[in-house]
Amino acid sequence: MSPATAHELLHGSVLTTELSEAQCQALAALMTPRQLADGEVLVPEGTADSHLYLLAAGTVAVARAAGTPEEVQLFTLARGDTIGELSFLDDNVHYASVVARGPCTVLGLARSRFESLLDTDPHLLYRVMRAIVRRVHQQQHRLAAQSAELANYVYKQHGRY
């Protein structure tokens, strides 16, 4: 995949909403494209990965115990979603695996390459970090709403299933 293609896939994503065209191109140059086959694991559960991924094409599942009879699919992510935001920031292990559901294309950004912008383009780094925080905030808001909905359901059922 050419840098121009990486730029096209990155352009208009949640990561580039505050970036200039030149900054978008600079970020695309730091990202590594990766093709995944159906069922291929991008990030295994219980491992640390210092990459932020942008799902450029396809769908992935976030699943616990992936590839085993006890597998539980928690949710799916589609084109434009980011993967691994928190591990990218704090290097903690992933609580679940990320598995391709059909052919996928992801753009990976290594934290070390991203941090290299600190001296050369701190504004780009700051704007991408803001985008990551916005994305995590959206996820937290969605989870809080689902938790409230579940609590309301349990309350209405008087604790009965």
Secondary structure as UniProt FT lines:
FT   HELIX           3..10
FT   TURN            11..12
FT   HELIX           14..16
FT   TURN            17..18
FT   HELIX           21..30
FT   STRAND          32..36
FT   TURN            38..39
FT   STRAND          41..43
FT   TURN            45..46
FT   STRAND          51..57
FT   STRAND          59..64
FT   TURN            66..67
FT   TURN            69..70
FT   STRAND          72..78
FT   TURN            79..80
FT   STRAND          82..83
FT   HELIX           85..90
FT   STRAND          97..100
FT   STRAND          104..110
FT   HELIX           111..115
FT   HELIX           117..120
FT   HELIX           122..156
FT   TURN            157..159
//
